[in-house]
Amino acid sequence: MKVLLSETDLMELIANGDRKAFAQFYGVYLKNIYKYVFSICYSKETTEEIVQELFLKVWENRGKLRNVKSAKAYLYQSAKNLLLDHIRRLRIESRVMDLIELNTIAGENYTENHQAFGEYYQIAQQAIELLPEKRKKIFELRLNDDLSLDEIAVKLSISKSVVKKQLYAGISFVRKYLHEHSEIAVFVLYLIVFS
């Protein structure tokens, strides 16, 4: 007879790398997490992708489970974060695709534009990862969360002038990095950040 372990015991075993405990954990929470994600995005494909990524991240970061008080709350919050990331990516992709469509060369098709966006986005992400931590945070709050300079200043408890200085330094660095890798990507970055 299979013995179901308590949530605390399961998380401790998983934190120690126990794959059987992880399989049990997965079985316990999969159905409800799947329903939760699907109720927000209404896409089977997206739901499966997010749920798979969620449990993969749980396994990869299993050591953190020792500090988790509620597995259910942890999983739902993590799923929510992944959904928000997905929505942000879609919003940014949509903005970029609109811009590329407006500036496309006759005869190019959606697939080529989509591929170009992916390349530009990857280059931009590489550049952003190279920014100092504080500058990177400000840049991401502006780009991903679409916060104003004032909102970023309040969120990080710093002055608007510091935010502005750090943001423009970040943009300057990323622009230079992109210029070295792709001239069109500079235009795309400018329109994403300032549109």
C-alpha positions as CSV (number, residue, x, y, z in Angstrom):
1,M,0.0,0.0,0.0
2,K,1.3,3.4,-1.0
3,V,1.8,5.8,1.9
4,L,1.1,9.5,1.3
5,L,3.6,11.7,3.1
6,S,2.7,15.0,4.7
7,E,3.4,18.2,2.8
8,T,6.3,19.1,5.1
9,D,7.9,15.6,4.7
10,L,7.4,15.7,1.0
11,M,9.1,19.1,0.6
12,E,12.0,18.0,2.8
13,L,12.6,14.8,0.8
14,I,12.3,16.8,-2.5
15,A,14.8,19.4,-1.2
16,N,17.2,16.4,-0.6
17,G,16.7,15.3,-4.2
18,D,14.2,12.5,-3.7
19,R,12.6,11.9,-7.1
20,K,9.9,9.6,-5.8
21,A,8.8,12.3,-3.4
22,F,8.8,14.8,-6.2
23,A,6.6,12.4,-8.3
24,Q,4.1,12.2,-5.4
25,F,4.2,16.0,-5.0
26,Y,3.6,16.4,-8.7
27,G,0.7,14.0,-8.6
28,V,-0.9,15.7,-5.6
29,Y,-0.8,19.3,-7.1
30,L,-0.8,18.8,-10.9
31,K,-4.6,18.8,-11.4
32,N,-5.4,21.9,-9.4
33,I,-2.5,23.9,-10.7
34,Y,-3.5,22.9,-14.2
35,K,-7.1,24.1,-13.6
36,Y,-5.8,27.4,-12.1
37,V,-3.5,28.2,-15.0
38,F,-6.1,27.2,-17.6
39,S,-8.8,29.4,-15.9
40,I,-6.6,32.4,-16.5
41,C,-5.2,31.8,-20.0
42,Y,-7.8,29.5,-21.6
43,S,-5.2,27.8,-23.7
44,K,-4.4,24.1,-23.4
45,E,-1.0,24.6,-25.0
46,T,0.0,27.6,-22.8
47,T,-1.3,25.9,-19.7
48,E,0.8,22.8,-20.4
49,E,3.9,24.9,-21.1
50,I,3.5,26.9,-17.9
51,V,2.7,23.9,-15.7
52,Q,5.7,22.0,-17.1
53,E,8.0,25.1,-16.5
54,L,6.6,25.5,-13.0
55,F,7.4,21.9,-11.9
56,L,10.7,22.0,-13.7
57,K,11.6,25.2,-11.7
58,V,10.4,23.6,-8.5
59,W,12.8,20.7,-9.1
60,E,15.7,22.9,-10.2
61,N,15.2,25.1,-7.1
62,R,14.2,22.3,-4.7
63,G,16.6,23.5,-2.0
64,K,14.2,26.5,-1.5
65,L,11.4,24.2,-0.5
66,R,12.9,24.0,3.0
67,N,11.8,27.6,3.6
68,V,8.3,27.2,2.2
69,K,5.5,27.1,4.7
70,S,2.7,26.1,2.3
71,A,3.4,24.2,-0.9
72,K,0.0,25.1,-2.3
73,A,0.6,28.9,-1.8
74,Y,4.1,28.5,-3.2
75,L,2.9,26.7,-6.3
76,Y,0.0,29.1,-7.0
77,Q,2.3,32.2,-6.5
78,S,4.9,30.7,-8.8
79,A,2.3,29.8,-11.4
80,K,0.9,33.4,-11.2
81,N,4.5,34.8,-11.7
82,L,5.0,32.5,-14.8
83,L,1.6,33.7,-16.2
84,L,2.6,37.3,-15.7
85,D,5.9,36.7,-17.4
86,H,4.0,35.0,-20.3
87,I,1.6,38.0,-20.6
88,R,4.5,40.5,-20.6
89,R,6.3,38.5,-23.3
90,L,3.2,38.5,-25.4
91,R,2.7,42.2,-24.9
92,I,6.3,43.0,-25.9
93,E,6.2,40.6,-28.8
94,S,2.9,42.2,-30.0
95,R,4.4,45.7,-29.8
96,V,7.5,44.7,-31.7
97,M,5.5,42.8,-34.3
98,D,3.4,45.8,-34.9
99,L,6.5,47.9,-35.4
100,I,8.1,45.4,-37.7
101,E,4.9,45.1,-39.7
102,L,4.9,48.9,-40.2
103,N,8.5,48.9,-41.3
104,T,8.6,45.6,-43.2
105,I,10.1,45.2,-46.6
106,A,7.6,44.2,-49.3
107,G,7.4,40.5,-49.6
108,E,8.5,39.6,-46.1
109,N,6.1,37.3,-44.3
110,Y,5.0,36.9,-40.7
111,T,7.3,33.9,-40.1
112,E,10.4,35.9,-41.1
113,N,9.3,38.9,-38.9
114,H,8.6,36.5,-36.0
115,Q,12.0,35.0,-36.4
116,A,13.6,38.5,-36.6
117,F,11.8,39.5,-33.4
118,G,13.2,36.4,-31.6
119,E,16.7,37.3,-32.7
120,Y,16.4,40.9,-31.6
121,Y,14.8,39.9,-28.3
122,Q,17.6,37.4,-27.6
123,I,20.3,40.0,-28.2
124,A,18.5,42.6,-26.1
125,Q,18.2,40.0,-23.2
126,Q,21.9,39.3,-23.4
127,A,22.7,43.0,-23.1
128,I,20.2,43.5,-20.2
129,E,21.8,40.6,-18.3
130,L,25.2,42.4,-18.5
131,L,23.9,45.5,-16.7
132,P,24.8,46.2,-13.1
133,E,22.1,44.8,-10.8
134,K,20.5,48.2,-9.8
135,R,20.5,49.4,-13.4
136,K,19.1,46.1,-14.6
137,K,16.2,46.3,-12.1
138,I,15.3,49.8,-13.2
139,F,15.5,48.8,-16.9
140,E,13.3,45.8,-16.4
141,L,10.7,47.7,-14.3
142,R,10.4,50.2,-17.2
143,L,10.5,47.5,-20.0
144,N,8.6,44.6,-18.5
145,D,6.3,46.3,-16.0
146,D,5.8,49.4,-18.0
147,L,6.3,51.6,-14.9
148,S,6.9,55.3,-15.2
149,L,10.0,57.0,-13.8
150,D,8.0,58.2,-10.8
151,E,6.6,54.7,-10.2
152,I,10.0,53.2,-10.3
153,A,11.4,55.8,-7.9
154,V,8.7,55.1,-5.4
155,K,9.0,51.3,-5.8
156,L,12.8,51.4,-5.3
157,S,12.8,54.2,-2.7
158,I,15.2,56.3,-4.8
159,S,14.9,59.7,-6.5
160,K,13.4,60.2,-9.9
161,S,16.7,61.7,-11.1
162,V,18.6,58.6,-10.1
163,V,16.1,56.4,-11.9
164,K,16.4,58.6,-15.0
165,K,20.2,58.5,-14.9
166,Q,20.3,54.8,-14.4
167,L,17.7,54.1,-17.1
168,Y,19.4,56.2,-19.7
169,A,22.8,54.7,-18.8
170,G,21.2,51.2,-19.2
171,I,19.6,52.2,-22.5
172,S,22.9,53.6,-23.7
173,F,24.7,50.4,-22.9
174,V,22.0,48.1,-24.4
175,R,21.8,50.3,-27.5
176,K,25.6,50.1,-28.0
177,Y,25.5,46.3,-27.4
178,L,22.7,45.9,-29.9
179,H,24.4,48.2,-32.4
180,E,27.4,45.8,-32.4
181,H,25.1,42.9,-33.0
182,S,22.2,44.2,-35.1
183,E,21.4,47.8,-36.2
184,I,17.6,47.1,-36.6
185,A,17.5,45.9,-33.0
186,V,18.5,49.4,-31.7
187,F,15.4,50.8,-33.4
188,V,13.2,48.1,-31.9
189,L,14.6,48.6,-28.4
190,Y,14.0,52.4,-28.6
191,L,10.4,51.9,-29.7
192,I,9.7,49.2,-27.0
193,V,11.1,51.4,-24.2
194,F,9.5,54.7,-25.2
195,S,6.3,53.7,-26.9
